[in-house]
Amino acid sequence: MTMTRPQCLAESLNDALRGLMDDDASVVLIGQDIGRLGGVFRVTRGLQERFGPGRVRDAVLAESSIVGQAIGMSIAGLKPICEIQFDGFVYLAMNQIVTQAARMPARWNGELDLHLVVRVPVGGGIRAVEHHSESNEALFAHTPGLHVAYPSDPGDAAAMLEQACRLGSPVVFFEPKRLYWNRRRRARLDVEPASPFGARVARHGSHITVAGYGAVLEDVLEAADALAGTVDVEVVDLRWIAPMDVDTVIASVARTRRLLVVHEAVGFCGVGAELAATVSERAWHHLSGPVRRLAPRRATYPPADRENDHLIGPAEIIHAIEEMCG
């Protein structure tokens, strides 16, 4: 009997990119070291050998140039997928993403399909140096005209990447670095989201709803498993940050009457603040207590030896759940 290993995130995304390029000759990749090297995290490994340097393009060390070229490719009818090496480097392409790509479809009165995906490895937990462990998704979620994807599961990530490539609107696609080569994952429900941009209930429960996304969802599921038999935790994977599927969260809160939002980015002005405010406005009559956020304090990401003191983990999640349900 042959045992197959579960796919990790890097392998799943590599398969998705290969399938997209096999099916559509207009799909092209561009980024630093994505060709011969296969990218820093090897997500594009083997693709240049298969499709050639014309479709898997190694770029110069300039993120503004990478995204700028990709915008031009998209206007010309191609479907470019960029790779930014690390989350902290995407700031150098903010002008191209925020003031150009996000506005172009409206600038052209909705007559321009801008097929553009900007892939960004995101988050900490890998003992990286400065500017290599950022969580800047809220900056892009705040920008009208951008879709923001943030998967937590390899199989789902592949489907979301395919959707992003075919959308015809610019997408910032965050990929949690901690999950790239992690094959051990907590069990989750195999339930399809209500819509392509919908959230997904990853675990059923009756006492409290915990919503999250990305790598931290593994910590949420671990905490939920640890509390099984004491507190029945329902877990919601947001999947897409913009647009945000608040309806699925509210439907869950109507059952559990409590909401905890957990994410890796700092709490101040974060995604959790938006979700907490919206649920409080629309579903206050369902709540038996205040919505709570659990996220790192507003501080610069620390050196590797102190990152565990900055990040939110299962212990902090368990403590917050017990306080809310006590």
Secondary structure as the mmCIF struct_conf table of DSSP 4:
data_model
#
loop_
_struct_conf.conf_type_id
_struct_conf.id
_struct_conf.beg_label_comp_id
_struct_conf.beg_label_asym_id
_struct_conf.beg_label_seq_id
_struct_conf.end_label_comp_id
_struct_conf.end_label_asym_id
_struct_conf.end_label_seq_id
HELX_LH_PP_P HELX_LH_PP_P1 THR A 2 CYS A 8
HELX_RH_AL_P HELX_RH_AL_P1 LEU A 9 ASP A 23
TURN_TY1_P TURN_TY1_P1 ALA A 25 SER A 26
STRN STRN1 VAL A 27 GLY A 31
TURN_TY1_P TURN_TY1_P2 GLN A 32 ASP A 33
BEND BEND1 GLY A 35 LEU A 37
TURN_TY1_P TURN_TY1_P3 VAL A 40 PHE A 41
TURN_TY1_P TURN_TY1_P4 VAL A 43 GLY A 46
HELX_RH_AL_P HELX_RH_AL_P2 LEU A 47 PHE A 51
TURN_TY1_P TURN_TY1_P5 PRO A 53 ARG A 55
STRN STRN2 VAL A 56 ASP A 58
BEND BEND2 LEU A 61 LEU A 61
HELX_RH_AL_P HELX_RH_AL_P3 GLU A 63 ILE A 75
TURN_TY1_P TURN_TY1_P6 ALA A 76 GLY A 77
STRN STRN3 LYS A 79 GLU A 83
BEND BEND3 GLN A 85 PHE A 86
HELX_RH_3T_P HELX_RH_3T_P1 ASP A 87 ALA A 93
HELX_RH_AL_P HELX_RH_AL_P4 MET A 94 MET A 94
HELX_RH_PI_P HELX_RH_PI_P1 ASN A 95 ALA A 101
TURN_TY1_P TURN_TY1_P7 ALA A 102 ARG A 103
HELX_RH_AL_P HELX_RH_AL_P5 MET A 104 ARG A 107
TURN_TY1_P TURN_TY1_P8 TRP A 108 GLY A 110
STRN STRN4 VAL A 117 VAL A 122
BEND BEND4 ILE A 126 ILE A 126
TURN_TY1_P TURN_TY1_P9 GLU A 130 HIS A 131
BEND BEND5 HIS A 132 SER A 133
HELX_RH_AL_P HELX_RH_AL_P6 GLU A 137 ALA A 141
TURN_TY1_P TURN_TY1_P10 HIS A 142 HIS A 142
BEND BEND6 THR A 143 THR A 143
TURN_TY1_P TURN_TY1_P11 PRO A 144 GLY A 145
STRN STRN5 HIS A 147 ALA A 149
BEND BEND7 ASP A 153 ASP A 153
HELX_RH_AL_P HELX_RH_AL_P7 PRO A 154 ARG A 166
BEND BEND8 LEU A 167 SER A 169
STRN STRN6 VAL A 171 PRO A 176
HELX_RH_3T_P HELX_RH_3T_P2 LYS A 177 LEU A 179
TURN_TY1_P TURN_TY1_P12 TYR A 180 TRP A 181
BEND BEND9 ALA A 194 SER A 195
TURN_TY1_P TURN_TY1_P13 PRO A 196 PHE A 197
STRN STRN7 ARG A 200 ARG A 203
BEND BEND10 SER A 206 HIS A 207
STRN STRN8 ILE A 208 GLY A 212
TURN_TY1_P TURN_TY1_P14 GLY A 214 ALA A 215
HELX_RH_AL_P HELX_RH_AL_P8 VAL A 216 LEU A 227
TURN_TY1_P TURN_TY1_P15 ALA A 228 THR A 230
STRN STRN9 VAL A 233 ASP A 237
STRN STRN10 TRP A 240 ALA A 242
TURN_TY1_P TURN_TY1_P16 PRO A 243 MET A 244
HELX_RH_AL_P HELX_RH_AL_P9 VAL A 246 THR A 256
BEND BEND11 ARG A 257 ARG A 257
STRN STRN11 LEU A 259 VAL A 262
BEND BEND12 GLU A 264 ALA A 265
BEND BEND13 GLY A 267 GLY A 267
TURN_TY1_P TURN_TY1_P17 PHE A 268 CYS A 269
BEND BEND14 GLY A 270 GLY A 270
HELX_RH_AL_P HELX_RH_AL_P10 VAL A 271 ARG A 282
BEND BEND15 ALA A 283 ALA A 283
HELX_RH_3T_P HELX_RH_3T_P3 TRP A 284 HIS A 286
BEND BEND16 SER A 288 GLY A 289
STRN STRN12 ARG A 292 LEU A 294
BEND BEND17 ARG A 298 ARG A 298
HELX_LH_PP_P HELX_LH_PP_P2 THR A 300 PRO A 303
HELX_RH_3T_P HELX_RH_3T_P4 ALA A 304 ARG A 306
HELX_RH_AL_P HELX_RH_AL_P11 GLU A 307 HIS A 310
BEND BEND18 LEU A 311 LEU A 311
HELX_RH_AL_P HELX_RH_AL_P12 PRO A 314 CYS A 325
#
